[in-house]
Amino acid sequence: MHFDLTDLRLYLNILDSGNITAGAARSHLSLAAASARIRAMEASLGIEFLQRGRRGVTPTPAGKALAKHARSLLQQAERMQQDLAEYAKGVKGQVRLLCNTTAITEYLPELLADFLHEHPNLDIDLQELPSARITHALRQGAADLGIVSDAVDTDDLQTRAFRDDPLVLILPHDHPLADTECLSFSDTLHHDYVGLNASSALAVYLEEQALHIGSRLKIRIRADGFDGVMRMVARGAGLAIVPLAAVERWTGELPFQSIALHEPWAQRKLLLCARDFAALPGYAKALLHVLTL
């Protein structure tokens, strides 16, 4: 049996993304090279680690065992790299940080840029995921830190407050609902929406809230970021739900109406979380310190 760290990273990237093509892309390998590496890993032991299906891949029992050991080995390798960085120029450590949509777009760009400027020997692997997937990844040891909505279960994780993150409804000034008092989320679901990219964490979250009351969002068009969503709403394309922080960042007079949402799920708070803050490697603790200032 001979697996190198590239094999192990590739295997975990395939599991995390659910298919070999996406896993290969995240590992910066061609599909052919990634497939060859996985086949060689399986051939070396004569067992299959992945079950292939039309919708992607899932781990076999042996694959689950491999994933557990792979995560542990890669974490140890990264900690070794960081411990040795002070003795060798150019050696870098890496913090894995998973966040929801609002954290990445509204709160982190300047914080992370300043952190990287002050720590030239550190990199950050930053990925956007829905909060539930972030907590799952943390439990599996697939990341150092996460920033999630307080709506998800974090009972077996350690948490610290990060930011308040209320959501608001925005709508064109001439929209039929613009003058409605005590507007609820359910009142809006008969109207067209401007949504974020379907894979974004907030888009998934809002779809879940609509499903909980037996309905669906009527998405007329999607945009890649909050700025695009707000500009489309201002031009009359539909309603949208965005973080209050995004609205407050708008310069000048608002070209749309902003209404507070009173549903409990919209009164979000963002939490920093990890399996054990005290057990984080030193470079992850350095980032944690910056995020909790």
C-alpha positions as CSV (number, residue, x, y, z in Angstrom):
1,M,0.0,0.0,0.0
2,H,1.4,3.4,-1.0
3,F,-0.7,6.5,-0.7
4,D,0.8,10.0,-0.8
5,L,-0.7,13.2,0.5
6,T,-1.9,14.2,-2.9
7,D,-3.9,10.9,-3.1
8,L,-5.4,11.6,0.3
9,R,-6.4,15.2,-0.4
10,L,-7.9,14.1,-3.7
11,Y,-9.9,11.4,-2.1
12,L,-11.3,13.8,0.6
13,N,-12.1,16.5,-2.0
14,I,-14.0,13.9,-4.0
15,L,-16.0,12.9,-0.9
16,D,-16.7,16.5,0.1
17,S,-17.8,17.5,-3.4
18,G,-19.7,14.3,-4.2
19,N,-18.2,13.5,-7.5
20,I,-14.8,12.8,-9.1
21,T,-14.9,15.6,-11.6
22,A,-15.4,18.3,-8.9
23,G,-12.9,16.6,-6.6
24,A,-10.3,16.6,-9.4
25,A,-10.9,20.3,-10.0
26,R,-10.5,21.2,-6.3
27,S,-7.2,19.2,-6.3
28,H,-6.0,21.0,-9.5
29,L,-5.8,17.6,-11.3
30,S,-7.3,16.5,-14.6
31,L,-10.2,14.1,-14.5
32,A,-8.0,11.4,-16.1
33,A,-5.2,11.9,-13.5
34,A,-7.6,11.9,-10.6
35,S,-9.4,8.7,-11.8
36,A,-6.1,7.0,-12.3
37,R,-5.0,7.9,-8.8
38,I,-8.2,6.5,-7.2
39,R,-8.0,3.3,-9.3
40,A,-4.4,2.8,-8.1
41,M,-5.4,3.3,-4.5
42,E,-8.1,0.7,-4.8
43,A,-5.9,-1.7,-6.7
44,S,-3.2,-1.5,-4.1
45,L,-5.5,-3.1,-1.5
46,G,-7.9,-4.9,-3.9
47,I,-10.9,-3.1,-2.4
48,E,-13.2,-0.3,-3.5
49,F,-13.3,3.0,-1.6
50,L,-16.0,4.6,-3.7
51,Q,-19.4,3.5,-5.0
52,R,-20.1,5.1,-8.3
53,G,-23.6,6.1,-9.2
54,R,-25.4,8.4,-11.7
55,R,-25.6,11.2,-9.1
56,G,-22.0,10.9,-8.0
57,V,-20.0,8.8,-5.6
58,T,-20.4,7.7,-2.0
59,P,-17.8,6.0,0.3
60,T,-17.9,2.3,0.9
61,P,-17.3,1.1,4.5
62,A,-13.6,0.8,3.6
63,G,-13.8,4.3,2.1
64,K,-15.3,5.7,5.3
65,A,-12.4,4.2,7.3
66,L,-9.9,5.7,4.8
67,A,-11.5,9.1,5.1
68,K,-11.2,9.1,8.9
69,H,-7.5,8.3,8.7
70,A,-6.9,10.6,5.8
71,R,-8.3,13.6,7.6
72,S,-6.1,12.8,10.7
73,L,-3.0,12.4,8.6
74,L,-3.5,15.6,6.7
75,Q,-4.1,17.6,9.8
76,Q,-0.9,16.2,11.4
77,A,1.0,17.0,8.2
78,E,-0.3,20.6,8.2
79,R,0.6,21.0,11.9
80,M,4.1,19.7,11.2
81,Q,4.5,22.1,8.4
82,Q,3.4,25.0,10.6
83,D,5.7,24.0,13.4
84,L,8.7,23.8,11.0
85,A,7.8,27.1,9.3
86,E,9.7,29.2,11.8
87,Y,12.9,27.2,10.8
88,A,12.5,27.4,7.0
89,K,11.7,30.4,4.9
90,G,8.9,30.0,2.4
91,V,7.1,27.1,4.2
92,K,3.4,27.9,4.7
93,G,0.6,26.7,6.9
94,Q,-3.0,26.7,5.9
95,V,-6.2,27.4,7.8
96,R,-9.4,25.7,6.5
97,L,-12.3,28.1,7.1
98,L,-15.9,27.3,6.1
99,C,-18.5,30.1,6.0
100,N,-22.0,30.9,5.0
101,T,-22.8,33.5,2.3
102,T,-23.1,36.6,4.4
103,A,-19.9,36.0,6.4
104,I,-17.8,35.7,3.2
105,T,-19.3,38.6,1.4
106,E,-20.0,41.1,4.2
107,Y,-17.7,40.6,7.1
108,L,-14.6,38.7,6.1
109,P,-12.8,40.3,3.1
110,E,-11.0,43.0,5.0
111,L,-10.4,40.9,8.1
112,L,-8.9,38.1,6.1
113,A,-6.8,40.4,3.9
114,D,-5.3,42.1,6.9
115,F,-4.6,38.7,8.6
116,L,-2.8,37.4,5.5
117,H,-0.8,40.6,5.2
118,E,0.3,40.2,8.8
119,H,1.0,36.5,8.5
120,P,3.0,35.9,5.3
121,N,3.6,32.2,6.2
122,L,-0.1,31.4,6.3
123,D,-2.7,30.7,3.6
124,I,-6.5,30.4,4.1
125,D,-8.6,27.7,2.3
126,L,-11.9,29.6,2.3
127,Q,-15.1,27.9,1.1
128,E,-18.8,28.8,1.2
129,L,-21.2,26.2,2.4
130,P,-24.6,26.0,4.0
131,S,-24.4,26.1,7.8
132,A,-25.5,22.5,8.3
133,R,-22.8,21.2,5.9
134,I,-20.2,23.3,7.8
135,T,-21.0,21.8,11.1
136,H,-20.9,18.3,9.6
137,A,-17.5,19.1,8.1
138,L,-16.2,20.3,11.4
139,R,-17.4,17.2,13.2
140,Q,-15.6,15.1,10.5
141,G,-12.4,17.1,11.0
142,A,-12.5,18.5,7.5
143,A,-12.0,22.1,8.6
144,D,-10.4,24.1,11.4
145,L,-13.0,26.8,11.9
146,G,-16.5,27.5,10.6
147,I,-18.9,30.5,10.7
148,V,-22.5,29.4,10.8
149,S,-26.0,30.6,11.5
150,D,-27.2,30.0,15.0
151,A,-30.2,28.2,13.5
152,V,-28.2,25.0,13.1
153,D,-27.4,22.4,15.7
154,T,-24.0,23.1,17.3
155,D,-24.5,21.1,20.5
156,D,-21.3,19.0,20.1
157,L,-19.2,21.9,18.9
158,Q,-17.6,24.8,20.7
159,T,-19.0,28.2,19.6
160,R,-18.2,31.9,20.0
161,A,-20.3,34.9,18.9
162,F,-19.2,36.5,15.6
163,R,-21.8,39.0,14.3
164,D,-25.5,39.7,14.4
165,D,-26.9,39.0,10.9
166,P,-30.6,39.9,10.5
167,L,-32.2,39.4,7.1
168,V,-34.5,42.0,5.5
169,L,-36.9,42.0,2.6
170,I,-36.2,44.5,-0.2
171,L,-38.7,45.4,-2.9
172,P,-39.1,48.1,-5.5
173,H,-40.8,51.3,-4.3
174,D,-43.7,50.8,-6.7
175,H,-44.3,47.1,-5.8
176,P,-47.8,46.0,-4.8
177,L,-46.6,45.0,-1.3
178,A,-44.6,48.2,-0.7
179,D,-47.3,49.8,1.5
180,T,-48.4,46.6,3.3
181,E,-48.2,46.7,7.1
182,C,-47.0,43.7,9.1
183,L,-45.7,41.9,6.0
184,S,-44.8,38.3,6.6
185,F,-42.6,35.9,4.6
186,S,-45.6,33.9,3.5
187,D,-47.3,37.0,2.2
188,T,-44.4,37.4,-0.3
189,L,-44.3,33.9,-1.8
190,H,-46.9,34.6,-4.4
191,H,-44.6,37.2,-5.9
192,D,-41.5,36.9,-8.1
193,Y,-38.1,36.9,-6.4
194,V,-34.6,37.8,-7.4
195,G,-32.4,35.1,-5.9
196,L,-28.7,34.4,-5.3
197,N,-26.9,31.6,-7.2
198,A,-28.8,28.3,-6.4
199,S,-25.7,26.8,-4.8
200,S,-25.1,29.7,-2.3
201,A,-25.6,29.0,1.3
202,L,-28.3,31.8,1.8
203,A,-30.2,30.6,-1.3
204,V,-30.4,27.1,0.2
205,Y,-31.4,28.5,3.6
206,L,-34.3,30.6,2.1
207,E,-35.6,27.7,0.0
208,E,-35.7,25.6,3.3
209,Q,-37.8,28.3,5.0
210,A,-40.3,28.4,2.2
211,L,-40.6,24.6,2.2
212,H,-41.2,24.6,5.9
213,I,-44.5,26.5,5.3
214,G,-45.4,24.3,2.3
215,S,-44.4,26.7,-0.5
216,R,-41.6,27.5,-2.9
217,L,-39.8,30.7,-3.8
218,K,-40.7,32.0,-7.3
219,I,-37.2,32.8,-8.6
220,R,-37.4,34.9,-11.7
221,I,-33.6,35.4,-12.1
222,R,-30.5,34.7,-10.0
223,A,-27.4,36.9,-9.4
224,D,-24.0,36.0,-8.1
225,G,-23.8,38.5,-5.2
226,F,-25.9,40.8,-3.0
227,D,-25.0,43.9,-5.1
228,G,-26.4,42.3,-8.2
229,V,-29.5,41.2,-6.4
230,M,-30.1,44.7,-5.0
231,R,-29.6,46.4,-8.3
232,M,-32.1,44.1,-10.0
233,V,-34.7,44.7,-7.3
234,A,-34.1,48.5,-7.7
235,R,-35.0,48.1,-11.4
236,G,-38.2,46.2,-10.6
237,A,-37.2,42.6,-11.3
238,G,-38.8,41.3,-8.1
239,L,-38.4,40.9,-4.3
240,A,-35.3,39.7,-2.5
241,I,-34.2,38.8,1.0
242,V,-30.7,39.9,1.9
243,P,-28.6,40.6,5.0
244,L,-29.2,44.0,6.6
245,A,-25.4,44.4,6.5
246,A,-25.6,44.4,2.6
247,V,-28.3,47.1,2.6
248,E,-26.3,49.3,5.1
249,R,-23.3,49.1,2.8
250,W,-25.2,50.7,-0.1
251,T,-23.9,54.2,-0.7
252,G,-26.4,57.0,-1.2
253,E,-30.2,56.9,-1.1
254,L,-31.7,53.5,-1.3
255,P,-33.3,52.8,-4.7
256,F,-35.6,50.2,-3.1
257,Q,-37.6,49.7,0.1
258,S,-36.2,47.7,3.0
259,I,-38.6,46.0,5.4
260,A,-37.6,44.1,8.6
261,L,-38.6,40.4,8.7
262,H,-40.0,39.4,12.1
263,E,-39.8,35.6,11.6
264,P,-37.4,34.1,14.2
265,W,-35.3,32.5,11.4
266,A,-34.6,35.9,10.0
267,Q,-33.1,37.2,13.3
268,R,-29.9,35.4,12.7
269,K,-26.7,35.5,14.6
270,L,-23.4,34.2,13.2
271,L,-21.3,31.9,15.3
272,L,-17.6,30.9,15.1
273,C,-17.4,27.2,15.8
274,A,-14.8,24.4,16.0
275,R,-14.6,21.0,17.5
276,D,-12.3,22.3,20.2
277,F,-10.8,25.8,20.2
278,A,-8.0,24.8,22.6
279,A,-6.9,22.0,20.3
280,L,-6.6,24.1,17.2
281,P,-3.1,24.4,15.7
282,G,-1.3,27.7,16.5
283,Y,-2.0,29.3,13.1
284,A,-5.7,28.6,13.4
285,K,-5.7,30.1,16.9
286,A,-4.1,33.2,15.4
287,L,-7.0,33.5,12.9
288,L,-9.6,32.8,15.7
289,H,-8.1,35.6,17.7
290,V,-8.5,38.1,14.9
291,L,-12.1,37.0,14.2
292,T,-13.2,37.4,17.9
293,L,-11.8,40.9,18.4
